[in-house]
Amino acid sequence: MADELALVVGLGNPGPKYEGNRHNVGFLVLDELAARVRGRFKAHKGGAEIVEGRLAGRRVVLAKPRSFMNLSGGPVAGAANFFKVAPADVIVVHDELDLPYGTVRLKLGGGDNGHNGLRSITKSLGTKDYHRVRFGVDRPPGRMDPADYVLRDFSAAERKELAFELDRTADAVEALLTDGLEAAQNKFH
Protein backbone atom coordinates (compact mmCIF):
# COMPACT_ATOMS: atom_id res chain seq x y z
CA MET A 1 0.00 0.00 0.00
CA ALA A 2 3.11 2.22 -0.09
CA ASP A 3 2.60 5.96 0.37
CA GLU A 4 -0.31 6.41 -2.00
CA LEU A 5 -3.54 7.94 -0.82
CA ALA A 6 -5.79 5.33 0.80
CA LEU A 7 -9.59 5.35 0.67
CA VAL A 8 -11.11 3.93 3.87
CA VAL A 9 -14.83 3.23 3.50
CA GLY A 10 -17.25 2.40 6.28
CA LEU A 11 -20.45 0.64 5.28
CA GLY A 12 -23.83 1.42 6.77
CA ASN A 13 -27.23 2.89 6.05
CA PRO A 14 -27.90 6.64 6.24
CA GLY A 15 -30.25 8.25 8.71
CA PRO A 16 -30.94 8.18 12.45
CA LYS A 17 -33.18 5.11 12.16
CA TYR A 18 -30.11 2.94 11.44
CA GLU A 19 -27.42 4.58 13.61
CA GLY A 20 -27.12 1.83 16.25
CA ASN A 21 -27.69 -1.12 13.91
CA ARG A 22 -25.19 -3.94 13.56
CA HIS A 23 -25.16 -3.24 9.82
CA ASN A 24 -23.80 0.26 10.57
CA VAL A 25 -20.65 -0.85 12.34
CA GLY A 26 -18.59 0.43 9.38
CA PHE A 27 -19.96 3.94 9.94
CA LEU A 28 -19.19 3.65 13.67
CA VAL A 29 -15.56 2.68 13.02
CA LEU A 30 -15.22 5.56 10.55
CA ASP A 31 -16.53 7.96 13.19
CA GLU A 32 -13.70 6.79 15.47
CA LEU A 33 -11.13 7.23 12.68
CA ALA A 34 -12.47 10.72 11.89
CA ALA A 35 -12.05 11.64 15.56
CA ARG A 36 -8.44 10.46 15.38
CA VAL A 37 -7.70 12.79 12.45
CA ARG A 38 -9.78 15.55 14.10
CA GLY A 39 -11.98 15.75 11.04
CA ARG A 40 -15.69 16.21 10.43
CA PHE A 41 -17.56 14.48 7.64
CA LYS A 42 -18.68 16.74 4.81
CA ALA A 43 -20.78 16.00 1.75
CA HIS A 44 -18.82 15.17 -1.38
CA LYS A 45 -20.14 15.21 -4.92
CA GLY A 46 -19.39 11.50 -5.34
CA GLY A 47 -22.29 10.52 -3.07
CA ALA A 48 -20.37 10.05 0.17
CA GLU A 49 -19.60 11.97 3.33
CA ILE A 50 -15.81 12.36 3.50
CA VAL A 51 -12.96 13.44 5.75
CA GLU A 52 -9.46 14.01 4.40
CA GLY A 53 -6.44 13.78 6.66
CA ARG A 54 -3.46 11.78 7.85
CA LEU A 55 -3.93 8.54 9.70
CA ALA A 56 -0.99 6.56 11.01
CA GLY A 57 1.25 8.89 8.99
CA ARG A 58 -0.53 8.16 5.71
CA ARG A 59 -2.81 10.38 3.65
CA VAL A 60 -6.36 9.05 3.76
CA VAL A 61 -9.85 9.83 2.63
CA LEU A 62 -12.44 8.44 5.02
CA ALA A 63 -15.79 7.87 3.31
CA LYS A 64 -19.31 6.94 4.38
CA PRO A 65 -21.59 6.37 1.36
CA ARG A 66 -24.83 8.36 1.56
CA SER A 67 -26.63 5.57 -0.30
CA PHE A 68 -28.24 2.57 1.33
CA MET A 69 -25.95 -0.41 1.94
CA ASN A 70 -27.04 -2.34 -1.16
CA LEU A 71 -26.04 0.59 -3.40
CA SER A 72 -22.66 1.37 -1.78
CA GLY A 73 -20.69 0.58 -4.92
CA GLY A 74 -21.53 3.77 -6.81
CA PRO A 75 -20.32 6.16 -4.11
CA VAL A 76 -17.24 4.02 -3.38
CA ALA A 77 -16.24 3.85 -7.06
CA GLY A 78 -17.03 7.56 -7.41
CA ALA A 79 -14.71 8.45 -4.52
CA ALA A 80 -11.99 6.07 -5.77
CA ASN A 81 -12.15 7.63 -9.25
CA PHE A 82 -12.29 11.22 -7.98
CA PHE A 83 -9.30 10.77 -5.66
CA LYS A 84 -7.49 8.43 -8.12
CA VAL A 85 -7.24 5.59 -5.61
CA ALA A 86 -6.53 2.11 -6.99
CA PRO A 87 -8.69 -0.76 -5.67
CA ALA A 88 -5.65 -2.18 -3.85
CA ASP A 89 -5.62 1.04 -1.77
CA VAL A 90 -9.31 0.81 -0.85
CA ILE A 91 -10.18 -0.51 2.62
CA VAL A 92 -13.81 -1.39 3.34
CA VAL A 93 -14.94 -1.75 6.97
CA HIS A 94 -18.12 -3.82 7.33
CA ASP A 95 -20.18 -6.14 9.53
CA GLU A 96 -19.67 -9.91 9.26
CA LEU A 97 -22.29 -12.46 10.32
CA ASP A 98 -19.89 -15.40 10.22
CA LEU A 99 -17.60 -14.06 12.96
CA PRO A 100 -18.31 -13.95 16.70
CA TYR A 101 -19.22 -10.53 18.07
CA GLY A 102 -16.23 -8.19 18.22
CA THR A 103 -13.88 -10.42 16.24
CA VAL A 104 -11.81 -8.46 13.72
CA ARG A 105 -10.47 -10.06 10.57
CA LEU A 106 -8.59 -8.46 7.68
CA LYS A 107 -8.25 -9.75 4.16
CA LEU A 108 -7.63 -8.80 0.56
CA GLY A 109 -10.21 -9.85 -2.00
CA GLY A 110 -12.56 -12.78 -1.70
CA GLY A 111 -16.27 -13.24 -2.18
CA ASP A 112 -19.09 -11.15 -0.80
CA ASN A 113 -20.48 -13.96 1.39
CA GLY A 114 -24.02 -12.70 0.82
CA HIS A 115 -23.14 -9.12 1.87
CA ASN A 116 -24.98 -6.88 -0.58
CA GLY A 117 -22.78 -3.87 0.18
CA LEU A 118 -19.66 -5.82 -0.81
CA ARG A 119 -21.42 -7.21 -3.88
CA SER A 120 -22.24 -3.67 -5.00
CA ILE A 121 -18.68 -2.44 -4.40
CA THR A 122 -17.14 -5.37 -6.26
CA LYS A 123 -19.43 -4.75 -9.23
CA SER A 124 -18.73 -1.00 -9.28
CA LEU A 125 -14.95 -1.31 -8.84
CA GLY A 126 -14.81 -4.18 -11.35
CA THR A 127 -12.65 -6.26 -9.00
CA LYS A 128 -12.74 -8.17 -5.71
CA ASP A 129 -9.18 -7.10 -4.97
CA TYR A 130 -9.72 -4.47 -2.30
CA HIS A 131 -9.03 -4.76 1.43
CA ARG A 132 -11.74 -5.66 3.91
CA VAL A 133 -11.78 -5.12 7.66
CA ARG A 134 -14.55 -7.38 8.93
CA PHE A 135 -16.21 -6.78 12.31
CA GLY A 136 -18.01 -9.82 13.71
CA VAL A 137 -21.66 -9.31 14.64
CA ASP A 138 -22.39 -13.03 15.13
CA ARG A 139 -25.19 -15.12 13.64
CA PRO A 140 -28.83 -14.30 14.40
CA PRO A 141 -30.46 -16.29 17.18
CA GLY A 142 -32.78 -19.16 16.31
CA ARG A 143 -34.44 -18.84 12.94
CA MET A 144 -34.30 -15.05 12.75
CA ASP A 145 -33.77 -13.72 9.24
CA PRO A 146 -30.18 -12.42 8.92
CA ALA A 147 -31.46 -9.28 7.14
CA ASP A 148 -33.69 -8.47 10.13
CA TYR A 149 -30.88 -9.24 12.57
CA VAL A 150 -28.31 -6.86 11.04
CA LEU A 151 -30.92 -4.07 10.97
CA ARG A 152 -31.40 -4.33 14.75
CA ASP A 153 -29.42 -2.34 17.28
CA PHE A 154 -26.62 -3.96 19.22
CA SER A 155 -27.87 -5.67 22.39
CA ALA A 156 -27.30 -4.10 25.81
CA ALA A 157 -24.54 -6.63 26.53
CA GLU A 158 -22.86 -5.89 23.17
CA ARG A 159 -23.10 -2.12 23.74
CA LYS A 160 -21.12 -2.46 26.99
CA GLU A 161 -18.08 -3.57 24.95
CA LEU A 162 -18.84 -1.69 21.73
CA ALA A 163 -16.63 1.37 22.30
CA PHE A 164 -13.65 -0.88 23.05
CA GLU A 165 -14.35 -3.07 19.99
CA LEU A 166 -14.73 -0.05 17.69
CA ASP A 167 -11.45 1.37 18.99
CA ARG A 168 -9.70 -1.96 18.38
CA THR A 169 -11.14 -2.16 14.87
CA ALA A 170 -9.89 1.38 14.14
CA ASP A 171 -6.46 0.24 15.39
CA ALA A 172 -6.62 -2.64 12.89
CA VAL A 173 -7.29 -0.17 10.05
CA GLU A 174 -4.29 1.88 11.15
CA ALA A 175 -2.10 -1.25 11.32
CA LEU A 176 -3.19 -2.19 7.80
CA LEU A 177 -2.23 1.30 6.59
CA THR A 178 1.18 1.34 8.26
CA ASP A 179 2.31 -2.28 8.41
CA GLY A 180 0.52 -3.96 5.51
CA LEU A 181 -1.90 -6.85 5.44
CA GLU A 182 0.22 -9.72 6.74
CA ALA A 183 1.61 -7.83 9.74
CA ALA A 184 -1.85 -6.46 10.60
CA GLN A 185 -3.34 -9.96 10.36
CA ASN A 186 -0.63 -11.32 12.66
CA LYS A 187 -1.43 -8.63 15.20
CA PHE A 188 -5.23 -8.82 15.15
CA HIS A 189 -6.11 -12.42 14.24
C-alpha positions, 0 to 999 in steps of 0.5 A: 500500500506504499505511500499512495492515498488510501480510501477507507470506506465504512459501510452502513445505512444513512439516517438516524433510524439505522445509527445503532444497527449492527449493519452500521458498524462500518460507519461507527468505526469511521466515526472513530477514525475521523475523531483520530484525524480531528476531522468532520464528515462533509458532503462530497459530490461522489455521493459520500460523506468524507474526511481528508487527513493523515492517519498513522502517517498516511494520507487518507480519505475516510468515506461513508456512502450516503446511499443505502448499503445495497447501493454502496458501490456507486459512491465508493467507485465515485470516490476512488475515481475522484481521488485516483485511488486504486482498488488495492488502496481501498479498505472497506470496513463492514459487519460480518455475520460469520464471525463472533461478536467483536472479532476483527479479521482483515483480508484482501479480495474474496467473495461477498459472502451474501453481503450486498454492500460488498457485492455492489462495491465489487461490481462498481470497482470491477474487482474483488481485490480491495481490502476488507476489515470485517467486524463480527456481529455473530449469527442471528439467534434461532431462525431469525432472518439475517437481514432483520438481525443486522438491521437491529441495534446492538444488544445491551450486553454488546453495547457495553463492549462496543466502544472498546471493539470499535477502537480496536477495529480502528487500530486494525485499520491503522495497522493495515495502513502502516504495516501492511496486510500480513503484519496487521493480520498477525497482530489482530487475528 
